[in-house]
């Protein structure tokens, strides 16, 4: 089997021949590093699809190395829209900064119990492993590098939906610019999520909640001179 890896410092992939079948990409890279090329650099942690640190792109699609089983002539490259430190290792802080701009964490919490039904509504989003595969798959970053993105927006929806959260209004306000309205709703973020989270659906819900709070799509508003007029009520 031949594995092609796009390494830092060049546009031409480096190829490695390995004699493996039905094993994970991480197993193959470990073999390459220990037996063939000790200079190959990549990240991994839990080896069980939990930590998200081994996310890469294979043949143009985001995968976790510890779960993906490669085929002959696969092309492996680092995830997109993050600074490449070396080979397949990226600086994730360049992506996680969007969590800060969106306040994508719990800030204030009311005392009281939460029902099983309420907990179930935020469980899926709570399962995010921070692999940033959804960011790498998002086409919006090609035209707007300041887009808050699916990674952070789905986390915002998790906290906005939590009945214990006391800062929901502020979080909604924080995702209006370079946020929910910039998403094209293409859905490219959905199939690459290893936790089966659907960020595009969470963004739709954030748009709906924003509308109920009086916010509107800036592009739509500009088409109507800054506001939609429905009998004297502006939205």
C-alpha positions in Angstrom: 0.0 0.0 0.0 1.2 3.5 -0.9 0.4 6.4 1.4 1.0 10.0 0.3 1.6 12.7 2.9 1.7 16.4 2.2 4.5 17.5 4.5 5.4 21.1 5.5 7.9 22.9 3.3 6.7 21.6 0.0 3.8 21.2 -2.4 4.8 17.7 -3.5 3.5 14.9 -1.3 6.0 12.3 0.1 5.1 8.7 -0.6 5.6 5.7 1.7 5.2 2.1 0.8 3.8 0.0 3.7 2.7 -3.6 4.0 -0.5 -3.2 6.0 -4.2 -4.0 5.5 -7.2 -3.2 7.5 -5.4 -1.1 10.1 -5.9 2.5 11.1 -4.0 5.4 9.5 -2.5 6.1 12.9 -1.1 2.6 13.0 0.5 3.2 9.6 2.0 6.5 10.6 3.4 5.1 13.8 5.1 2.4 11.6 6.5 5.0 9.2 7.9 7.1 12.0 9.5 4.2 13.9 10.7 2.1 11.0 11.0 4.3 7.9 11.2 8.1 8.6 11.6 9.4 12.1 11.2 13.0 10.9 7.5 12.6 10.1 5.5 14.7 12.6 1.8 14.3 13.6 -0.4 14.5 16.6 -2.4 11.9 18.5 -3.6 11.2 22.0 -6.3 8.8 23.1 -6.2 6.5 20.1 -9.9 5.8 20.5 -11.7 8.8 18.8 -12.2 10.8 22.0 -9.6 13.5 22.2 -9.8 14.8 18.5 -6.1 15.6 18.4 -5.4 13.4 15.4 -7.7 15.1 12.9 -6.3 15.3 9.3 -7.7 15.5 5.8 -7.6 12.3 3.7 -8.4 12.7 0.0 -10.0 16.1 0.7 -12.2 14.9 3.6 -11.6 15.3 7.3 -10.9 12.1 9.3 -9.6 11.0 12.7 -6.4 9.0 12.1 -7.2 6.6 14.9 -10.4 5.6 13.2 -9.8 5.9 9.5 -8.6 2.8 7.6 -6.7 3.9 4.5 -6.6 2.6 1.0 -3.8 2.5 -1.6 -2.7 5.9 -2.8 -4.6 7.9 -0.1 -3.5 11.5 0.2 -3.0 12.8 3.8 -2.7 16.4 4.6 -3.2 18.7 7.6 -6.6 20.2 8.4 -7.3 23.6 6.8 -7.6 27.1 8.2 -5.1 26.5 11.0 -1.4 27.4 11.1 0.7 24.3 10.2 3.5 23.9 12.7 5.1 20.9 11.0 3.8 18.3 8.6 0.4 17.2 10.0 0.6 19.2 13.2 -1.4 22.4 13.4 -1.8 25.2 15.9 -5.4 24.8 17.0 -5.3 28.0 19.0 -5.8 29.9 15.7 -9.2 28.2 15.5 -10.1 28.2 19.2 -9.9 31.9 19.3 -13.4 31.9 17.9 -14.7 30.4 21.1 -13.5 33.5 22.9 -15.2 35.9 20.4 -18.4 33.9 20.7 -18.3 33.4 24.5 -18.8 29.7 23.7 -18.8 28.5 27.3 -21.0 28.6 30.4 -20.8 32.0 32.1 -23.6 32.2 34.6 -25.7 29.4 36.0 -29.0 29.5 37.8 -29.5 27.2 40.8 -31.9 24.3 40.3 -32.3 20.9 38.8 -32.4 20.2 35.1 -34.8 17.6 33.7 -33.7 14.6 31.7 -35.5 16.0 28.7 -33.7 19.3 29.0 -30.4 17.6 29.4 -31.1 15.5 26.3 -31.5 18.6 24.2 -27.9 19.7 24.8 -26.3 16.3 25.1 -25.3 16.0 21.5 -23.5 19.4 21.4 -21.8 18.5 24.7 -20.2 15.5 23.0 -18.0 17.8 20.8 -14.3 16.6 21.0 -12.8 19.8 19.7 -11.2 18.2 16.7 -12.2 21.2 14.5 -12.9 19.0 11.5 -16.1 21.0 10.9 -14.0 24.2 10.6 -11.6 22.5 8.1 -14.6 21.4 6.0 -16.3 24.8 6.0 -16.1 26.8 2.7 -16.9 30.1 4.3 -13.3 30.5 5.6 -12.0 30.8 2.0 -13.8 34.2 1.8 -14.1 35.2 5.4 -11.3 34.2 7.8 -13.1 35.9 10.7 -16.1 33.7 10.5 -16.9 32.3 14.0 -17.7 29.0 12.4 -19.5 25.8 13.1 -17.2 24.6 15.8 -18.0 27.6 18.1 -21.5 28.2 17.0 -22.7 24.7 17.9 -21.2 25.3 21.3 -23.0 28.6 21.6 -26.3 26.8 20.9 -25.5 24.2 23.6 -25.3 27.0 26.2 -28.2 29.1 24.8 -30.3 25.9 25.1 -29.3 25.2 28.7 -32.1 26.5 31.0 -29.4 27.1 33.7 -27.5 29.6 31.6 -28.0 33.3 32.6 -26.0 34.9 29.7 -28.0 33.6 26.7 -28.9 37.1 25.4 -25.2 38.1 25.4 -24.2 35.0 23.5 -26.9 35.6 20.9 -25.6 39.2 20.5 -22.0 37.9 20.1 -22.8 35.7 17.1 -24.5 38.3 14.9 -21.3 39.7 13.2 -19.2 37.1 11.3 -21.5 34.5 12.8 -24.8 32.8 12.1 -25.7 35.0 9.1 -22.4 34.3 7.3 -23.0 30.6 7.2 -24.2 29.3 3.8 -26.1 26.4 5.3 -24.2 24.1 2.9 -24.0 21.3 5.4 -20.4 20.4 4.7 -19.7 20.4 8.5 -22.2 17.6 9.2 -20.7 14.4 7.5 -17.1 15.1 8.9 -18.1 15.3 12.5 -17.0 12.1 14.3 -19.6 12.7 17.1 -22.5 13.0 14.6 -23.2 16.6 15.6 -25.0 18.7 13.0 -23.7 22.3 13.4 -25.8 23.5 10.4 -28.9 22.6 12.3 -27.6 24.4 15.5 -26.9 27.5 13.3 -30.5 27.4 12.0 -31.8 27.3 15.5 -29.6 30.2 16.5 -31.0 32.2 13.6 -34.5 31.4 14.7 -33.9 32.5 18.2 -32.1 35.6 17.0 -35.2 36.5 14.9 -37.4 36.1 18.0 -35.1 38.5 19.8 -35.4 41.2 17.1 -32.2 40.4 15.1 -32.2 40.0 11.4 -29.9 38.9 8.5 -27.9 42.1 7.7 -27.9 41.2 4.0 -31.7 40.9 4.0 -32.0 44.1 6.0 -29.9 46.0 3.5 -32.2 44.9 0.7 -35.0 46.7 2.4 -33.2 49.8 3.4 -32.2 48.6 6.9 -35.4 47.1 8.0 -38.5 45.2 7.0 -41.7 47.2 7.4 -44.8 45.2 8.3 -47.4 47.8 9.2 -45.2 49.9 11.4 -43.3 47.0 13.2 -39.7 46.8 12.3 -37.8 43.5 12.4 
